[in-house]
Amino acid sequence: MRCRITLTVTLLLASALPGLAAKETSLQELEARAEAARLEDRPRLYLEIAQRQLSSADESYKAGRNEEARAAVDDVARYAGKARDAAIQSGKRLKETEIIVRKMAEKLRDIKRTLNFDDQPSVQNAADQLETMRTDLLSHMFEKGKR
């Protein structure tokens, strides 16, 4: 009986380890897919990368890994910018992109409130960049004379 339990636990752990490594691999694969995707599909893929990096930044700040978190926050702004650019160029997924960017900016402000004073400026800067992106998207969506 004890042998079965040990074997079961070992099999469960062995099956879980590839899943942990797959998250990093899937992020790299997602980046490659986004670069190779059609223009109208890029906003969704870039936003998915940005959202994953936002979750990673939140977890890293909570764990005290501030350098790793800052890099993830920079990635959030970079990939959100790529999503904005692709949405504006294609004219597709503008509303969806704006909504997700707004939610990510809100999450960044929430994260900022939990940080030490010294760690707040980089997160605030990223949130400000996302707000600028939102403004760009909204301006493009509601241009006068467009129709």
C-alpha positions as CSV (number, residue, x, y, z in Angstrom):
1,M,0.0,0.0,0.0
2,R,2.8,2.4,0.9
3,C,4.6,1.6,-2.3
4,R,1.4,2.5,-4.3
5,I,1.1,5.8,-2.6
6,T,4.8,6.6,-3.2
7,L,4.5,5.6,-6.8
8,T,1.3,7.7,-7.3
9,V,2.9,10.8,-5.8
10,T,6.0,10.3,-7.9
11,L,4.0,10.0,-11.1
12,L,2.0,13.1,-10.2
13,L,5.1,15.1,-9.6
14,A,6.7,13.8,-12.8
15,S,3.7,14.8,-14.8
16,A,3.6,18.3,-13.2
17,L,7.2,19.2,-13.9
18,P,6.9,19.5,-17.7
19,G,3.9,21.8,-17.2
20,L,6.0,24.2,-15.2
21,A,8.7,24.3,-17.9
22,A,6.0,24.6,-20.6
23,K,4.9,28.0,-19.3
24,E,8.2,29.6,-20.2
25,T,8.4,27.7,-23.5
26,S,4.9,28.7,-24.3
27,L,5.7,32.3,-23.7
28,Q,8.6,32.1,-26.2
29,E,6.4,30.2,-28.6
30,L,3.7,32.8,-28.2
31,E,6.2,35.6,-29.0
32,A,7.3,33.7,-32.2
33,R,3.6,33.1,-33.2
34,A,2.8,36.8,-32.7
35,E,5.7,37.9,-34.9
36,A,4.6,35.5,-37.6
37,A,0.9,36.0,-37.3
38,R,-1.3,38.0,-39.6
39,L,-1.5,41.7,-38.7
40,E,-5.1,41.4,-37.4
41,D,-4.2,38.5,-35.1
42,R,-1.2,40.2,-33.5
43,P,-3.1,42.4,-31.0
44,R,-4.6,39.4,-29.3
45,L,-1.3,37.5,-29.1
46,Y,0.7,40.5,-27.9
47,L,-2.0,41.2,-25.2
48,E,-1.8,37.6,-24.0
49,I,1.9,38.0,-23.6
50,A,1.5,41.3,-21.8
51,Q,-1.1,39.8,-19.5
52,R,1.1,36.8,-18.6
53,Q,4.0,39.2,-17.9
54,L,1.7,41.3,-15.7
55,S,0.8,38.2,-13.7
56,S,4.5,37.3,-13.5
57,A,5.3,40.8,-12.3
58,D,2.7,40.6,-9.6
59,E,3.9,37.2,-8.4
60,S,7.6,38.4,-8.5
61,Y,6.8,41.5,-6.4
62,K,5.0,39.4,-3.9
63,A,7.9,37.1,-3.7
64,G,10.4,39.9,-3.3
65,R,12.1,39.4,-6.6
66,N,12.0,43.1,-7.6
67,E,14.5,43.1,-10.5
68,E,12.6,40.2,-12.2
69,A,9.3,42.1,-11.5
70,R,10.6,45.3,-13.1
71,A,11.7,43.4,-16.2
72,A,8.2,41.9,-16.4
73,V,6.6,45.3,-16.0
74,D,8.8,46.7,-18.8
75,D,7.6,43.7,-21.0
76,V,4.0,44.6,-20.2
77,A,4.4,48.1,-21.6
78,R,6.4,46.9,-24.6
79,Y,4.0,44.2,-25.6
80,A,0.9,46.4,-25.0
81,G,2.6,48.9,-27.3
82,K,3.0,46.3,-30.0
83,A,-0.7,45.3,-29.5
84,R,-1.7,48.9,-29.9
85,D,0.4,49.4,-33.0
86,A,-1.0,46.3,-34.6
87,A,-4.6,47.1,-33.8
88,I,-4.2,50.6,-35.2
89,Q,-2.4,49.4,-38.4
90,S,-5.0,46.7,-39.0
91,G,-8.0,48.6,-37.8
92,K,-9.2,45.4,-36.1
93,R,-9.6,44.6,-32.4
94,L,-9.4,48.2,-31.4
95,K,-12.1,48.0,-28.8
96,E,-10.9,44.7,-27.3
97,T,-7.3,46.1,-27.2
98,E,-8.4,49.2,-25.4
99,I,-10.4,47.3,-22.8
100,I,-7.6,44.9,-22.0
101,V,-5.0,47.7,-21.8
102,R,-7.3,49.6,-19.4
103,K,-7.6,46.6,-17.2
104,M,-3.9,46.1,-17.2
105,A,-3.3,49.7,-16.3
106,E,-5.7,49.3,-13.4
107,K,-3.9,46.2,-12.2
108,L,-0.5,48.0,-12.4
109,R,-1.9,50.8,-10.2
110,D,-3.2,48.1,-7.8
111,I,0.3,46.6,-7.7
112,K,1.9,50.0,-7.2
113,R,-0.1,50.5,-4.0
114,T,1.4,47.4,-2.4
115,L,5.0,48.4,-3.1
116,N,7.7,50.3,-1.3
117,F,8.1,53.9,-2.3
118,D,11.3,53.1,-4.1
119,D,9.7,50.5,-6.3
120,Q,6.6,52.5,-7.3
121,P,8.0,54.8,-10.0
122,S,8.7,52.1,-12.6
123,V,5.2,50.6,-12.1
124,Q,3.6,54.1,-12.3
125,N,5.6,54.8,-15.5
126,A,4.3,51.6,-17.1
127,A,0.7,52.5,-16.0
128,D,1.1,55.9,-17.5
129,Q,2.4,54.4,-20.8
130,L,-0.6,52.1,-20.9
131,E,-3.0,55.1,-20.3
132,T,-1.3,56.9,-23.2
133,M,-1.8,53.8,-25.4
134,R,-5.5,53.8,-24.4
135,T,-5.8,57.4,-25.5
136,D,-4.2,56.6,-28.8
137,L,-6.6,53.7,-29.3
138,L,-9.7,55.8,-28.4
139,S,-8.5,58.6,-30.6
140,H,-8.2,56.2,-33.5
141,M,-11.6,54.6,-32.8
142,F,-13.4,58.0,-32.7
143,E,-11.7,60.0,-35.4
144,K,-13.8,62.6,-37.0
145,G,-14.4,62.3,-40.7
146,K,-13.4,58.6,-40.6
147,R,-16.8,57.5,-42.0
